[in-house]
């Protein structure tokens, strides 16, 4: 292991990875709920919402443990505030996944055929952005062992670019989706239209927060 790897061995990066692993469970549960939504099987959504809330609570417990460890730790190879910001961004992803699952239980939402394809693309791009940043976090150990450079550093930087690209594509598809939702505004009830707007806004938070996390990670590790 490199010298910097030994230094980072005393850092809470393994706990960050543990926290991200739990966050991923929340997002995966969201993915299952979104599939059910698209299939129109609304009776199952309440169960997914309860499961997502439990998973998010477990992620919160890991987050609190990380904070407690940072308070007790005298030496840190990087600033505590940067670790806390990474954890906070990861936490926001779990929170958003939980919120989305709850929103989907509030009212049965009609899905018209002409925006079904855009909805699926929008969902897939947001989840893709998260999947890539999850991989970035999972490779922290390898990156640190290599001294934050070389092929591992290049790969992390390329992943951050992929996250940003998926987020940008999600924005473009979101605009198309919103236009089609507005085309049906007279066919939705007020409640249905409001929930669709809220759902799309929350979904965009998955890719937005994933991009913020990827950028924060590059800055923390000084990968230019």
C-alpha positions, 0 to 999 in steps of 0.5 A: 500500500502507498504512503497515502493509502496508509494515511487514508486507511485511518479515514472513514472512507470504509464507512462512507462506502458502507453508507453508500451501500445502504443508500443504494438499497434505498435507490434500488427500492425506488427503482422497483417502485417506479417499475410498479408505477409504470405497470399501473400496479398501484396497490403494491406501492404502499409496501415499497414506501414502507420498505424504502422508509426503513432502508432510509432510517438504516442509512441515517443510523450509519450517517450518525455513526460516521459523524460520531467517529469524526468527532472522536478522531484526532487526525484526519488526512482530509478535512472533516467538513469534506467528509461530512459533505460527501455523507450529506450528499449521499444522505440526500439521495436516500431521502429523495428515494424515500420521498419519491416512494411516499409521493407515489402512494398519495394518489393513483396516477394515470399514465398516458401512452404518449409520455410513457416512453419519455417517462421511462427514459427519464427514470433510466437516466436518473438511475444511471447517474446514481449507478455511476457515482455509486461505482465511484464511491465503491472504488475509493479504496483502489484509488487511494491505494494508487496514490490518487493518480494513474489509471484509477484517477483517470477512471474516476474522472471519466466516471464523473463525466459520465454522471454529468452527461447522464444528468444533462440527458435527464434534463433534456428528457425532463423538458420533453416529458413536462411538455407532454404532461402539460398537453394533458393538463385538462385531463388530469385532476388538480391533484394528479397534475400536482403530483406529476410535477412533484414526482418529476422534480424529485426524480431530477434530484437523483441525477442532480445530487449524483452529479453534485456528489461526483464533483464533490468527490473529485474536489475532495480527492484533488483529481483535476 
